[in-house]
Amino acid sequence: MAGLSLDDEELDEQLLTDEVSAIIRVPVGTLRRWRSLRPPVGPPCFPLNGFRVVYRRSKLLEWVLQQEASAGRAS
């Protein structure tokens, strides 16, 4: 992830669904639908204490870069 200036603590940050929604500009409902599909699609996430779903910022950034790479191969 060359060019990014996030430190390790920021990359390890846990984001809530509404925060991810704002970052990647995808509705919260879409994120919920993506993770309910089998297999799940969208950025990787996990339940925290079996209740609140969180996303690691580092995994979100990896997923965005994968989407960008995939789009480049498709065009």
C-alpha positions in Angstrom: 0.0 0.0 0.0 2.6 2.5 -1.1 1.8 6.1 -0.7 -0.4 5.7 2.4 0.8 7.4 5.5 -1.2 5.6 8.1 0.7 4.3 11.1 0.2 0.8 12.5 -2.2 1.9 15.1 -4.5 3.6 12.5 -4.3 0.5 10.3 -5.3 -1.7 13.2 -8.3 0.6 14.0 -11.7 -1.1 14.2 -14.4 0.7 12.2 -18.2 0.4 12.6 -20.5 -0.2 9.7 -21.6 3.4 9.4 -17.9 4.5 9.3 -17.1 2.0 6.5 -20.2 3.2 4.7 -19.0 6.8 4.7 -15.4 5.8 3.7 -16.3 3.7 0.7 -19.6 5.6 -0.1 -21.8 2.4 0.0 -25.1 2.4 1.9 -25.1 0.7 5.3 -27.8 -1.6 4.0 -25.6 -2.7 1.1 -22.8 -3.6 3.6 -25.3 -5.6 5.7 -26.6 -7.4 2.6 -23.0 -8.2 1.4 -22.1 -9.8 4.7 -25.3 -11.8 4.8 -24.6 -13.5 1.5 -22.9 -16.9 1.4 -20.1 -16.6 0.8 -19.9 -13.1 2.1 -18.9 -10.4 -0.3 -17.6 -6.9 0.5 -14.9 -5.9 2.9 -14.0 -8.5 5.6 -15.5 -7.9 9.0 -16.1 -9.8 12.2 -18.5 -9.7 15.2 -17.1 -8.1 18.3 -18.5 -9.9 21.4 -21.0 -11.6 19.1 -22.9 -8.4 18.7 -21.3 -5.4 17.0 -19.8 -5.9 13.6 -16.4 -4.2 13.0 -14.0 -3.9 10.2 -10.3 -3.4 10.5 -9.1 -0.4 8.6 -6.1 -2.4 7.1 -8.4 -5.1 5.7 -10.8 -2.5 4.3 -7.9 -0.8 2.5 -6.7 -4.1 1.2 -10.2 -4.9 -0.1 -10.5 -1.5 -1.8 -7.1 -2.1 -3.5 -8.3 -5.5 -4.7 -11.4 -4.0 -6.1 -9.4 -1.4 -8.0 -7.1 -4.1 -9.3 -10.0 -6.2 -10.4 -11.6 -3.3 -12.2 -8.4 -2.6 -14.0 -8.3 -6.2 -15.3 -11.9 -6.0 -16.5 -11.4 -2.9 -18.6 
